[in-house]
């Protein structure tokens, strides 16, 4: 039995699509399927009219965050989708899944607190737990790196070569963190990552299950299953 199309299917967007992408796709599809492009009374006109009604109905739901979360819950209850990532999205969290580019999360590490703090203040980003996590981890990582520089002389690390090696290590590790953030791997720096995850609102059970699914290589953004 073929699974029924979801609103995401109708708007031709992935389930993790941000509001901007949904709006852009809606405008394109509404233009393509506008009945005025076809002779009135023809089969194409009737098909376009029906298709446009479906597209409009889908957009009315997905453009509103509250209605979208409720719709996601319905999809899960009806067994039309499955996966832990869908469970998170049904709670109102729309962080992209692993392997889906996440530029805001990457930018969190660009300038440490200077780039991390704004992501925690801008509503469209702070609602996303994945972005909040990387923003907090970037802040903690930067502060730790700065404290290490301040404490260095007390540990006898005064030669320029030490500072050069330290700077190179920090930059390389920051580049690694940026790559992990870009592809939505919830990589956690020992201790600091746990603090960041808690600040971002992740429970211990969330982290454990996400880690298991990442290791299994699962794509938990769109996992359609046959309706029961």
Residue pairs with C-beta under 8 A, 6 or more apart in sequence:
1 226
1 227
3 80
3 224
3 225
3 226
3 227
4 80
4 227
6 15
6 75
6 80
6 81
6 224
7 57
7 58
7 59
7 61
7 62
7 71
8 14
8 15
8 17
8 58
8 62
8 222
10 54
10 55
10 58
11 22
11 25
11 26
11 29
11 55
11 58
11 59
11 62
12 25
12 29
13 21
13 22
13 25
14 100
14 221
14 222
15 81
15 86
15 89
15 221
15 222
16 89
16 94
16 95
16 96
16 97
16 100
16 221
16 222
17 25
18 94
18 124
19 63
19 65
19 124
22 59
22 62
22 63
23 59
23 63
26 55
26 59
26 63
29 55
30 52
30 55
30 56
33 48
33 51
33 52
33 55
34 48
34 52
35 45
35 48
35 49
35 52
37 48
38 44
38 45
38 48
39 45
60 67
61 67
61 68
61 71
62 68
62 71
65 92
65 127
69 89
69 90
69 91
69 92
72 86
72 89
72 90
73 90
75 81
75 86
75 90
76 82
76 86
76 87
76 90
78 227
79 225
79 227
79 228
80 224
80 225
80 227
81 222
81 223
81 224
81 225
82 223
82 225
83 213
83 218
83 220
83 221
83 223
84 209
84 210
84 213
84 220
85 97
85 213
85 220
85 221
86 220
86 221
86 223
88 95
88 129
88 206
92 127
93 127
93 128
93 129
93 130
94 127
94 128
95 102
95 128
95 129
95 130
95 131
95 184
96 102
96 130
96 184
96 221
97 184
97 219
97 220
97 221
98 183
98 184
98 185
98 214
98 219
98 220
99 183
99 184
99 219
100 183
100 184
100 221
101 182
101 183
102 130
102 131
102 181
102 182
102 183
102 184
103 182
104 119
104 125
104 128
104 131
105 130
105 131
105 134
105 135
105 181
105 182
105 184
106 134
106 178
106 179
106 181
106 182
107 115
107 119
108 115
108 116
108 119
108 131
108 134
108 135
108 137
108 138
108 181
109 115
109 116
109 134
109 138
109 141
109 174
109 177
109 178
109 181
110 178
112 138
112 139
112 141
112 142
112 143
113 138
113 139
113 142
113 143
115 138
116 134
116 135
116 136
116 138
116 139
116 142
117 135
117 139
119 125
119 126
119 131
119 132
119 134
119 135
120 126
120 132
120 135
120 136
125 131
125 132
125 135
126 132
129 200
129 201
129 202
130 184
130 186
130 200
132 199
132 200
132 201
133 186
133 196
133 197
133 199
133 200
133 202
134 177
134 181
134 196
135 200
136 195
136 196
136 199
136 200
137 177
137 188
137 189
137 192
137 193
137 196
138 177
139 196
140 189
140 192
140 195
140 196
141 173
141 174
141 177
141 189
141 192
144 192
145 170
148 166
149 163
149 166
152 158
152 162
152 163
152 166
157 163
157 166
177 187
177 189
180 187
181 187
185 214
186 197
186 207
186 210
186 211
186 214
187 193
188 194
188 196
188 197
188 207
189 196
197 207
202 210
213 220
